[in-house]
Amino acid sequence: MHPILLIVFLPLLAAIIGGLGNRGLGNTVVKSLTTGALFASCGLSWMTFIPFLAGTAEASVVPVLTWVHSGTLTFDWALRVDALTAIMLVVITTVSALVHLYSWGYMAEDPDQPRFFAYLSLFTFAMLMLVTANNLVQMFFGWEGVGLASYLLIGFWFKKPSANAAAIKAFVVNRVGDLGFMLGIFGTYLVFQTTSIPEILAAAPGMSGASMTFLGMHLQTMDVLCILLFIGAMGKSAQLGLHTWLPDAMEGPTPVSALIHAATMVTAGVFMVCRLSPMFEAAPVALAMVTFVGAATCFFAATIGTTQWDIKRVIAYSTCSQLGYMFFAAGVGAYGAAMFHLFTHAFFKALLFLGAGSVIHAMHHEQDMRYYGGLRKHIPLTFWAMMAGTLAITGVGIADVFGFAGFYSKDAILEVAWARGTELSHFAFWMGTIAALLTSFYSWRLVFLTFFGKPRWDQSEHIQHAVHDDHGHAAHGHDDHAHHDAHGDGTAGYHPHESPVSMLIPLGVLSIGAIFAGLVFAPPFLQSEEFWGGAIYYNEALLHAMHGVPVWVKLAATVVMLIGVTTAWFAYIKDTSIPGKFVAQFRMLHAFLYNKWYFDELYNFLFVKPAFWLGRQLWMRGDVGLIDRFGPNGAAWVVARGTLAAKRVQSGYLYSYALVMLVGLVAAITWVML
């Protein structure tokens, strides 16, 4: 049996058994089964990845079953294994296995643990189906599968209204993007007469310059197809415009945030663009759109992250920003750099999310960073794990000596954007550089507020179920459970404690990845065309050109990183009055950023309220006022009135019936005579 079959189907088997067995099997059995299956898949994934890393493996396709043969539409269920797939297998199974183990401790008190672990395994299977797809229909199956699983996981606490609302929001926003993705798949089939990815990519260069007419407009065929496909990526990977679901998805359990919103589902759009990179190379307008949207998202999300108080939302907007880096790297043609950042980001962002979960666990599910402080002495292992993640995401390192993971991947993206030499790529470079400064600021802000300074969690008067910020907005920054009220008087008796071993082991493993992943894997990802083996479009000239960029370009990310950490230190350690003074001086700017550029309010005004108004009109006037009135209600009224009339006729007296018969006879004779 080919290892890929076990890698893909072990999580599905575990999800089915655990989900159907549920409480009948018990918590321990289901957790052991699902976690064991994921660690087995993880081990096999690394065994698949290492030969590609060594250059001794070749791409292969493993058939599963015959699927559809209808006229010219033919596709089978088959699993594609190449360098790009191997990377995603390692990322997905490693993070998922560690999240399963972490959840043993984090979800220990939850009564629905079997359902949670079954959902996690189901999500992993769907994601594996997506990245092993050999045709677009199979990719769409995995694409929608992760959407369903994310809906189930975000709304896992279905008795919590905010979790239900967040799950619905994620589902609806992704449907908008998925409409574009479906149209892109339909269009690709119409143009290429196949859904086979290898056949489409082989024919794509020959379609460069081809045009089509749509609604009287003369359009470039490949641009139309790739823009539609990218709209799907915008939804799944939370890019500007379709990003609004991602921060709300933090309503799900913290392990879900680490699995879905750090390392796997949100990277599906990046993977899809890289998988179809020969198509995008034949679509210059679509690539320009990818570059612009990625660069804009990178900057936009970073600005919002600087103002948030909820520890998980800060990391969520950080994820959105880092995805922007990956997209504009792909947009300038550096698909290897995009995948390299996807790879390193999986380790340090999963580490940050799970580290945040450990902090939340220690603080009895308080998520507002204003009520942390001084925690490094109470949860030292979590502190050092978060430090490793922060050093990685901010890109700390010295060239040709040593650097954390983000130092290699993020700096490579900025250098290649400058090396591309176009106005749009330079725009992406500057947006990425500014975002690097903001990333450093909000990342170290999180560390300083959480682990340094005087403890603010021992001030009992702050503990409420909803604290308020300077603008009077309810900052509900709470995770899965209500506050622990040790005193019974509305105050919380906080006694920070380190997390259990099942939560600390994943933090340790991910810390190793955050520290060494960039140093170890930079050469094959960025400098070895043999490693990729044709799995992506490899622009060797561009990747060589990045080494010749000016020195100031190479130093830009490091300089802004130092500015960011210094600013955060002054504002949150040296003089803690600085943030308050800044807000007072720039209240409108702060409100604009704190309220997320008012995208939610704008969409609420443009789409949500009109949709509800239209729904109410169709319901009250259309359904109740028209259909019910003249349909079932009208028919009932006619029947009721008819029965009353019939009741009067059916009197039971013979002379009444004789009179009716006589009237009827006279009427019949009159009609015949006339």
N, C-alpha and C positions, 0 to 999 in steps of 0.2 A: 504494500500500500504506500502510495506517495505521501510524504510528510504533510504536504499542503492540505490533504483531505482531513487529516487529524487536526491540524491547526484551525481550520475553518469550522469543522463540525463538532468538535469537542465542546465548545461553548454552547452551541445550539442544543446538543444532547443534555448538557447540564441544566440549561434553562428550562427545557421541557420537563425533565424529571423533577427539578426543584420547584417549578411553577405548579405542576399538577399535584405533586406530593404535598407541597406547602406544609402546613402545620401538622399534617399526618405523619410526615417524616421527622419533623422537629427541626429546631433551629440549627443544632450542631451538625446534623447529617447534611442538610441543604447547604450550609456554609462550607462544610468540608468538601462536598461534591463540586460545587461551583468554583471554589478557590483552587482546588486541586486540578480541575480541568484547565483553568486559565494558566496556572504555572506550567502545566504540561505543554500547552500551546506556546507559551513564552519560550520554554527551552527549545522546542522544535523551530521556532521562528529565528532564534539566534543561530541555530545550526544551519538554517537556510541562508541567513544573511552573511555569515562569515566567509563562505566560499565566494560569494560575489565580491566581498571586500578584498579577498586574496586574488581575485581575477581568474579563478579556476572554474566558475560556474557559468552556464549559458541559460538564456531564457528558454522557458518551456511552457506548454499549455497542457493541462491535465483535464480530460473530459470527465464530466459528471453524468449527464444524461441528455438525451435528445429533447428539445424543448418545443420549438415552433417551426413548421415547414408549411408555408401557405403562399403559393404563387412565388413571387420573387422575394418575399419576406422569409428569410431563413436565419435562425440563430439557435444555438445549443447552449446548454449550461456547461461552461468550462472555466477552469481556474487558471489564470495567467500568472506565471512566476518569473519576474525579471528583477533587475536592481531596484527599480522604483517600488515594485510590490514588496520586495524584501525589506526595504527601509520602513514602509508603512506597517508591515507585519510586526517588526521589532517594536516600533513606537506603540502600536495599539495594544499588543499583548503584554508588553512590559508594564505600561501604565495601568492597564486593566487588572493585571494580576496583583500589582501592589495596592491598587484601590480596593480590590476584594479583601486583601489581608488587612488593610487599614480599617475597613468597615467593620471588622470583627470587634474592634474596640469602640469605634465611634457610634455604631448603631446597636451597642450591646443592650440598651434599655428599650429598644423599639419592639413592640409586639408583632410587627409584620416583617421581621427579618427575612423569612424565606421568600416572600414576594419581592423584596428589595434586591436580594442577591440574584433571583431569577431574572429580574429586569436588567440588572447589570450585565449578565451573561448574554441575554438576548440582544442588548445593544452592541456588545462586542462582536457577536456573530454577524449582525447587519453591517457593521463597519468593515469587517473582514470580507464580506461579500462585495462591498463597494470597491475595495482596493484590489481585489483579485479578478475583477470583471474583465472578460475578453470581448464583450460587446456592450453597446450603449444601453440596451434593455436591461441587462443584468446589473449594470452600474446604477440604473434608475431604481431597480429593485432594492439594492442596498441603500441608495440615497433616501428613498422613502422609508425604508426600514429604520434607519437611524433617526428619522424625523418622528416616527411613531414611538420608538423607545425613549427618545428624549422627552416627548410629551408625557409618557408614563412616569418617568423619573422626576421631572420637574414638578409634576403634580402628585408626587408620591404620597404626601400628606394631604389627601383629598378632602379632609375635613377642615382644612385651613383655607379660607376664601382667597387669600393673596396667592397661595400656591396654585390653586385652580386657575385664577386669572392669569398668572404668569405662564402656565402651561398652554392655555388657550391662545395667549398672545404669541408665544413662540410658534405654535402650530399655524396660526393664521398668517403671520408675517412670512414664514417659510413657504406657505402656499403661494404667495405672490411671486417669490423667487422661482419656485418650482414650475410655475406656469411658463416662465421664460425658458427654463431648462427643458421642459417637454416640447415646446415649440422648436427649440434648437435641435432636439433629437429627431423630431418629425422632419424638419427641414434638411437635416443631414442625410436622413434616409432617402428623401426625395432626390437630393443632388447626387449622392453616391450609390444609391440603390443597394445599400447594405448597412447593417448596424455593427459589423465586425470592426473593432477598433484598429487592428493591424492593417486591414484593407483600406480603411478610411485614411489613416495616416500615410500610407504609401501613395495614395492618390491625391492627397491634399496639395503638395507643391505644384502639381499640374493644374490646379484650379486657381492659382494666383492670377488675379486680373479678370477672372470670369465675372460676368454681371448678370443681373436679373431685373425684371420689371415687376413692381408691386405697387398697386394703387396709383398707377401712372408715374411712379418714381423709378429712376434708373439707379440701382443699388449694386454694390459689389457683393457678390454671393458669399464669399468667405467672411467678410465683415459682418454681414447680417447673422450668419450662423453662429459665429463666435461671440458676438454681443449677446445674443439670446442665451447661449450657454453660460456666459459670464454673469448674466442676471441671476441665474440659478446659484452660481458661486457666491454672489453678493448676499443672498438670503442665508445660505447655509453657513457662510463664514463671517456674517455680521459686518458687512462693509457699509459705508456711509449711505444712508437712505433706507437700508433694510437691517439696520443694526439694533433697533429699539428693543428687540426681544432679549438680547444677551444679558444686560444688567438685571432685568426682572427675573431671569432664569436662576438667579442666586437664591430664590425662594426654595429651591430644591435642597436636599441634604448636601453638605460640603463635599463628600466623596463624589457626588454626581458632578459638582462644579469642576473638580479636578479631572474627571474622566471625559466628560462631554466638552467642557468649555475651555480646556487647556490643551489637550493633547490629541483629541481624536475628531469628534464631529465637526468642530469649527475649522479644522484643517482640510475637510473634504473638498471644499472649493479650490484651495491651493493645489491639492493633489490632482483634481480634475483638469485644471488649466495646464499643469505640468505634463500630465498623461497625454493631453491633446495638443501639446506644444507645436508639433508640425502644422496643425491647423491654424493656430494663432499666428505662427510666423508668416502664413500666407494672408493674414488679415491685419494690415498695419493700423487701421482705424480702431479695431477692437483692442489691439495691444496698447494703443494710446489711451483708450478708455480704462484699461486695466491699470496702467501706470498712474493716471490721474486719480482714479478712485482710491487706489491703494495709498498713494501719498497723502491725499486729503484725509482719509480715515486715520492714517498714522498720526497726523497732527491733531485732528479733531478729538479723538478718544483720549490722547495724552493730556489735552487741556482740561478735560472733564475730570480725569483722575486726580488732578492736583487739588480739587475742592471737596471730594467725597470723604465722609466720615466712616461709613460702613467698610470694614476691612475687606470683605469679599467683593464689594462693588469696585473698590480701588483696583483689585487684581483683575476683575472682569473687564474694566475699561483698558487695563494694561494689555489684556489678551487681544482686545479689539485693535489696539494700536500696533501690537506686534504682527498681527495678521496683515495689517496694512504694509508693513515692511516686506512680507513675503510676496504680496501681490505686486508691488511696484518693482521688486526684483524680477519677477516673471515678466512684467510688462516691458522692461528694458532688455529682455532676452537672456537673463542670467537664471535659467531654471534650476541649475545646480545649486546656486547660492540660495534660491528660494527654498529648495528642499533641505539644504543644510540648516537654515534657520528654523525650518519646521522641526527638524530632528532635535536640535539643541533646545529649542523652545519647549518641546514636550517634556524634557527633564526638569528644567528650572521652573517652568510655570506650574506643572503638576506639584513640584516641591513647594512652591509658594502657596498654592491652594490648600494642600494637605497641612502645611505648616500653619496657615490661618485657621484651619479646622482644629488643630491642636491647641491653638490659643483660645479659640471659642470654647472648646471643651474644658480648658482650664478655668475659664472665666464664667462657667455656668451659662453658656450660650449668649453672653453679651457680645455684640458685634461692633459697637460704637467705640472707635479708637480713643475718643476723648475720655473714656473711663477705663483706660488701661494704665500704662506707665510702670516702669521699674520691674517688669516681669522677667528680665534676664536672670535675676537671682532665684526666681521661683521655678522657672521652666528652662533651665540652661540648655538642655539638648534641643528643644524646639527652637530656642534662640539661635544656636549655632547653625541649625538647618536653614532657618530663615535668612541668616547672614549669607550662607552659601548661595541661596537662591537670589538674594539681592545683589550680591557681587556678580553673579552670572548675568542677570537681566540688565544691569547697568553697564556691563561691558568693561569690567576692571581687568587690566592686564598690561604687560609691557611687550612690545613687538620683539619677536625672535628670542624671547625669554620664557614667559609663561603668561597665560591669560585664562580667565574663566570662560565658560561656554559662549556667552553672548559676545565676548570680545572678538572672537573669530568670525562668527556668523553675521552679526549685525554690522561690524566694520566692513566686512567683505561686501555686503549689500550697498553700503554708502559709497564705497570705492568704485564698484562696478557701475553704479548710477552715474557717477561723475565721468567715468571712463567712456560711457556710451556717447557722450558729447552732444546730445540734442537739448533743445530748450526744455522739453518736457522732462527729460532725465535729470537735468540740473535742478528743475523745480522739485522733483522727487528727492534729490540729494538734500536740498535745503529744508524741505519739510521733515525729512528723516533726521537731520541734524538737530533741528529745533525739538523734535519729538524725543530725541535722545537726552537732551537737556531736561525736558519735563519729566521723562521717565526716571532719570536719576533723582530729581527733586521729590516726586511723589513716592518713589520706592524707599528712599531714605527717610522721608517724612513718616511713612508707615512704621519703619523700624524704630525711629526715635520716639514716636508717640506710644508705641507698644512696649518697648523694652527698656527705654531709658527715662530719665527724669524721676520725679517723685510719683509714687503710686497714687492714682486717682480713683482706684476701685474701692478704697476703704472709706470713702466719703458717702455715708449712707443716704444723705439727702438726695443724691442724684439718681437713685435707683427707682425708675418708674417703667411702666410697660411701653411708654412712648416718650422719649426725651425730645426737646425742641431746640432747634438751632436758632441763630440770631434773627432769622426771618420769620420765626414762628411756625415753620413747616414741621410737621411730625416726622422725625427721623426714626423710623421704626426699626433701626438696624438690628433686628433680632433674627436668630436662625430658627431652628426647628422646634424649640420647646419654649415654654414660658420660663421666666426667671425663677431661680430657686430662692424662695423666701424663708430664710432660716429663722428669722425672728418673729414671723407672723404679723408684722406691723407694716408691711409694705416696703421694708428695706431688705436688702440681700446680704447675707453673711458670706462674703467672698473669701475663699481660702484657695488661691491658685495652686494647682497641683499638676505635676508632669503627667503626660498621657501614658497609657499602658504600652507594653512592649509591642503589641500587634500594630500600634500606630507609629511607634518610633522606628521600627525596622524599615518600613517604606521610606520614611524621611531620610534615613541613613543611606539607603541604596540610591535614591534620587539625588542626594547631595553629591555622591560620587559622580553621577552623570553630569550634574551642574558644574562640577569642578573640572572634569577631564574630557567631556564629550567634544568640546571644540578643539582642543589640542590633538586628540587622537584621530578624529575623523575629518579634519580640515583637508588633508592632502587628497584622499580619494574623492571627496565630494566636489572639490573646487579645481583639482588639477589633473584628474584622471578620466580621460574620455573612455578608456578601456573599462573602467568600473561601471559606467552607465550602460555600455553595450548597446547603444541605440534606444534605450528606454525613454529618453527625453531628447529634445533638440539641444545639441551641445555646441555653443558658440565659443570655440577655442580661442579665436582672435580677441574676443571681448574679455574673456577671463585672463588672457595674457596682458591685455591693455590695462587691467586694474592694477597691475604691479608697477605700472609706469606713471601713475597719477602723482601730482605734486605732493610734497611732504605735508603741506598744511591740510590737504584732504585726508591723508592718513591719520593726522593728529586730531582732526576736528572732533571726532566722537569722544576721544579721551579728554580733550579740553572741556567740552560741554558737560561731560560726566562729572568732572571735578568741580565745575561751577555749580552744578545741580546739588551735589552732596554738600558743598560748602554753604550754599544758600539754605538748605534744609537744616544744617547744623546751627547756623545763626538763628534761624526762625523758631526752632523747636527745642534747642538745648541752651544756646547762649543767651538769647533774649526772647522769651516766650510771648512778649507783648507785640512782637512784630506782626504776626498773622492778624490779630485784632485791628491793629492800626492800618494794615493794608486793606482789610475788608471795609473799614470805615472810610478810607480814602477812595476806594474803587468799588463802591457798593453795587453799582449797576453791572460792572464787569463780573464781579463775584457771583451775583445772582444769575447772570447769563450762563456762567459756567456751571454753577451748582445745580441749576435746573436743566442741565444737559442740552444747552443751546435751544431749549424749548421745542425740541422735536416732538416729544409726546403731546404737548399742548397743541402744536400745529397739526399733527395728524388727527388728534381728537376733534379739532375744529373742521378740518377738511374732509375727513373720511368717517370717523366714528359717529359723531353726532348726526350728520346727514344719513348715514346708514340706519341708525336707530330711528330717526324721524320717518324715513321711507318705510322701515319695517312696521312702525306703529300705524302709518297710514294704510298700508296694505292689510294689516291685521284688523284694525277697527272699522275702516271704511270698505275695504275690499272683501275681507273674509267675513267679519261679523255683519257689517252693514249691507253687503250686497249678496254674497254667496249664501251665508246662513239665512239671511232674511227671505230671499226668494227661492232658496234651495230647501234644505231640510226643515228650517223653521216655517217657510212658506207652504211647503207641502203639508206639514203637520197642521197648519192653520186651515188649509182647504179641507183636509180630511175631517178635522174637528167640526167645521161648519157644515160640511156635508152630512156628517152623522147626526147633527142636530136636526137638519131638515128631514132626513130619512126617518128619524125618530118620531117626528110629528105625523108623517104619512102612515107609519106602521102603528095605527091606533088600536087595532084588534076588533073594530066594529064592522059588520058586514056592509052596512049602507055606505060607509066611507070608501070601502074598496069598490063597491058598485058605482059610486059617483066617479071615482078615478077612472074606472074602465070606460064609463060612458063618455067622459071628457076625452079620453084617448081615442075612442072610436069616432067621435065627432071630428076630432083633429085629423085623423087618418082619412076619413071620407072627404073632408074639405081639401086636403092636400092633393088627393087623387083627382077630384073634380077640377081644381084649378090648374 
